Amino acid sequence: MSHVRCHDCGLVSRPPAGPAHAADVRCPRCGAPLHRRKPRSLERTWAYLLAAALCYVPANMLPIMKVTSLGRTQADTILSGVSYLLLHDMWPLALVVFVASVFVPVLKIAILLGLLLSVHRGSRWRPVDRTRLYRITEAIGRWSMVDIFVVTILVALVRLGNLATVEAQTGAVFFGAVVVLTMLAAEAFDPRLIWDRSEARPA
Amino acid sequence: MSADAPDELEVAEPVVTTRRRPSIVWLIPVVAAIVGAFVAWRTFSERGPEIEIQFETAEGLEAGTTQIKYKDVEVGIVEEIHLRDDLGGVHCKARMVKGFEPYLNEGTRFWVVRPRVAGGQVTGLGTLFSGSYIGVDPVRDGRRAREFAGLDTPPIVTADQPGKHFVLRSRRAGSVDVGTPVLFRKIRVGEVVASELDPSGEFVSIQVFVHAPHDARVNSGTRFWNASGVHVSLGAGGVDVQVESLASLLVGGIAFDTAADSTGPPAPDGSRFTLYENEAATRREVYTQKARYVAYFDQSVRGLQEGAPVEFRGIQIGEVRDVKLEYDAETQQFVIPVVIEIEPERIENLGMVDPVTRREGFDRLVEQGLRAQLQSGNLLTGQLVVQLDFHPTAKPAEIVWQEPYPELPTVPAALEEITASVQQLVKRLEELPLDEVMRSVNGTLESAQAALAQAEQTLASAGELVGPDSPANSELRRALLELTDAARSVGLAADQIQREPESLLFGKETQP
């Protein structure tokens, strides 16, 4: 129907018509697999998104790190850490942690969910804005890892025996999984699908 | 197109079925779900029961941080702390570990372990750095409970220590406080766990704990007494000073001892005992049976104190319990009812122990003259004792069996004594053999007269013998005259010799 550009060598070819995923279509020049849209994009996005949503619950419920200082042990979840920072008048830091660790993952999951639903419904509503949303999702994804980095650095650095010890907890694993899964979901989603539907069925 | 049409009809569209197996990517949410479910299951299955503890203050407690520890093992964590609605304390919601349910019973106690200096002991120093935690003393038996009242201070004795609790009842707490040692032959074998006012307000209930194996020494014959300080008593028996060890002088103490002949089984946990004021009181009150009587005296009872002995012929059989003053409006007289307490067991073989036979026995004794009487017990201090004795001559009376105490008849003290002695005097006078005495007196007088006559005769004869014209007299005179002559011649001779000493040799010269 239309031309396809090879991802690897950039050759533009014209694959035979038919279901895009039915056959193994290859680039005539470099042999890379050719596809008009990311294969099984929606399916994969759904899977990743679901997994991320599932992991998000324990990531917030379980403590992400345990600080033992002078025999006093304190286990913190993400939200208790934020409230701790707020209590101690460190609101800029609290804001950073809140945005990076709570707001961004929720935002990503929400945007992807919205995009998936709109594609399924074949919505033609503001495709430009929706594409912009997708780009934001892709861009901010990695910043959620700030939390994980902080935990890993603390665990590695704060090893002062009885004085202070920091241990990573299960929550951190789930939180890392959320970040990775949302990034994968964003990567699996093909924004061209937004345009496919709005172009395919002109009014 | 029309020519092509049949062709197209003939050539059937092949059925293209693409068997789309679900993408492998679906494994990811499945795995995430499984892991999440597992973690959730583990978290929830490890959750123990939630309990609620009430404390006076949440000092040192922190939600989500403060642990509940038993023998330094974490058995729970405080999850929530909030004020009670009436601001009278704090509620602590705590999550115990799984498997601790059997120990959460009514007797289980919680307290906050924080640095404390009390009773010369410093405890909980470790919590200076680690922060306070909640201590628990789990109890296995009892009804299940989920709400507890936290203790203000750590308990002295925890449930895991072998031994027994006993409850002592006392009129007042004295110097007994929580932690006061319990001594057995001056060796510390336990301590006071609690001391609180009886609901009636009349007694102080003192809970003591006696450690194993000494708890086996406590049986029904055991007496506890207050071994604190110095005990000085001034009674009818004189001055009595008792001093326990110096340690008990400082910190107080409760001592106990078991009568040697008391070989009953060890007393069960929670047995009740009386706490006596001192060791002497325990000896005094080995007799468990007490019978109270009232005796009305109408003379002064000055010197009669509560606790004064009630004696029967000098042997103590009881004590004075109460001395009051009553005014009888009808007769317009003052009477003094004295309540005495007799320990019937002190009297052997009288059938006094059984109340029914005791009543009969007392009736009979009073019939025979048993009366109560005030007597001086100590001349120095003027103490009085109540003396029971038989006064067969007293006016007949009988016991008035009334409530609350039966009334014993009395005899007045001084008057009775005087009457008795006068009676004795008269009786003795009556018994004198006056006739015989008179007869013998008569005889004596007669013989005396005879003797006198004889004496007269003797005197007369003596007079005759030495009379003025008796021969003896004249002869005596003559002898005297001769003696005078002799003396004169001797004198002459002497002169002669002086003058003429040679005359001694040549004799008197004849005058020429």
Chai-1 contact restraints between the chains, C-beta under 6 A:
chainA,res_idxA,chainB,res_idxB,connection_type,confidence,min_distance_angstrom,max_distance_angstrom,comment,restraint_id
A,A22,B,T18,contact,1.0,0.0,6.0,A-B,restraint_1
A,R40,B,S23,contact,1.0,0.0,6.0,A-B,restraint_2
A,E43,B,S23,contact,1.0,0.0,6.0,A-B,restraint_3
A,R44,B,V25,contact,1.0,0.0,6.0,A-B,restraint_4
A,A47,B,V25,contact,1.0,0.0,6.0,A-B,restraint_5
A,A47,B,W26,contact,1.0,0.0,6.0,A-B,restraint_6
A,A47,B,I28,contact,1.0,0.0,6.0,A-B,restraint_7
A,A47,B,P29,contact,1.0,0.0,6.0,A-B,restraint_8
A,L50,B,P29,contact,1.0,0.0,6.0,A-B,restraint_9
A,A51,B,I28,contact,1.0,0.0,6.0,A-B,restraint_10
A,A51,B,P29,contact,1.0,0.0,6.0,A-B,restraint_11
A,A51,B,A32,contact,1.0,0.0,6.0,A-B,restraint_12
A,L54,B,A32,contact,1.0,0.0,6.0,A-B,restraint_13
A,L54,B,A33,contact,1.0,0.0,6.0,A-B,restraint_14
A,L54,B,G36,contact,1.0,0.0,6.0,A-B,restraint_15
A,C55,B,A32,contact,1.0,0.0,6.0,A-B,restraint_16
A,P58,B,G36,contact,1.0,0.0,6.0,A-B,restraint_17
A,P58,B,V39,contact,1.0,0.0,6.0,A-B,restraint_18
A,L70,B,F129,contact,1.0,0.0,6.0,A-B,restraint_19
A,G71,B,F129,contact,1.0,0.0,6.0,A-B,restraint_20
A,G71,B,S130,contact,1.0,0.0,6.0,A-B,restraint_21
A,R72,B,S130,contact,1.0,0.0,6.0,A-B,restraint_22
A,R72,B,G131,contact,1.0,0.0,6.0,A-B,restraint_23
A,Q74,B,T65,contact,1.0,0.0,6.0,A-B,restraint_24
